[in-house]
Amino acid sequence: MTLAKNLLNKISGVASSSTAQAIQSLTSLIVLMLAAKLLGLEALGLISTLYGALILAAAIISGFVGDSLTVLDRHDLQVQAGLRFWLALLALSLGVIGAILCWVGTDLGLLGALLYGLVVVAYMAEELVRRSYMVILSFGKLIVVDLVVLGTTSIVLLGFGILSTLTLEAFFLAVLAGQCAGTVFGWLRLPNSEKVPARRPAQIRAVAMFGIWRAALQGLRPAQLTAMRVLVTALIGLAAAGALEAARLYAAPAMLLVNGTCAYLFSSLARDRDVGVWRQLKNTDSVVLKLLLATAGCAAIGLVLLPWGGPLLTGILPSGLAVTGWLAYACAVAASTPYGLLATVHENARPVFVIRFMDSVLSVALIALVLVFTSDYRLVPWAAAAGALTGGLIMRWWLHKSVAAYFPPEGQFGSDSLSDADFAKPRYQQ
């Protein structure tokens, strides 16, 4: 009964995590779809660019502060002070930079630029509240928070549509209202144990030493996808880039499953560090196998439904070879990311970044070779998958070697529940 209950709890956690990510993505999708229908393609291009910058800023905060919140001792009052210092500094800095760039680089006036800057700050605050729920594995309550964001944003947009004229400023106000509502609602519903006060001196350096590598890591995958799009456009053309993007969008549910599972796994690994490194490594191997099987199942369903689902979701029939490539890429990410998360929760963020940087460079190089020698955009995701899988194998090998350097294999001394403090900190802090 206990085993079945634990399995049910894990399945529920993964499902809730994936649902929360889907709702967050749906909010962005609604904003962009309405902008396309009501404001035209030119406005859509502008708001898509600004939204993309917003997501990148959120990734920086999520890596720097959110991952630090997950891994470091968030109940330490001085660590909490360090987390709040970096949240305030990064959020305000990115908000000011966003407002200035929006004012200088677009046709929006001062009001629109100021609203965009406030949206950036609010988005950062709401992202940290979301991470607070992830840390305690409270994904069910996180779904409610995301629904509050979605509902508030939609209601404000609807109100502007009925009572006034929808403009870009109105879209910014709707997003701002949604993020503020989610932040306030989410903070009020957090358990009191998570509303930790701060005390000086703040652990500013300790948070930065860990967070900077996680923030850099968060930017690798977007940078890799951007480089891929640039290469495809430059070497083949915009039509090929569009067809490749359509295939990626169709395969997105598989990647959503991977990301949702990894979000749950990250918090779970951080919570269960005391069970021992070897046992966590064995559990991670098991998670990777199950995640690969689940992703393969999603891939099989997606390919069967492609003739019907492709035109429904993307407006065209995506290439089967390209879709299969993106599904293979999702499997490669599923095989590699959990090992990076395990290393990260033991505060080995820098080696994880180095390995991921190397596999990203390899992926881009393979993509370039494929395009130069074949001019076939359908092979691009296969090249990216090869790079990601190579990085995953290296990560698994390095992690096993690192653990073995500090601990004997399980059973040699009759226990695998040794303290793992020495495994992480000498490598990371020296």
Helices and strands as residue ranges (DSSP letters): H 2-39, H 41-61, I 62-66, H 67-71, H 77-105, H 110-135, H 139-163, H 168-189, G 192-194, H 204-218, H 220-235, H 238-250, H 252-271, G 273-275, H 277-314, H 320-345, H 349-374, G 377-379, H 380-406, H 421-429
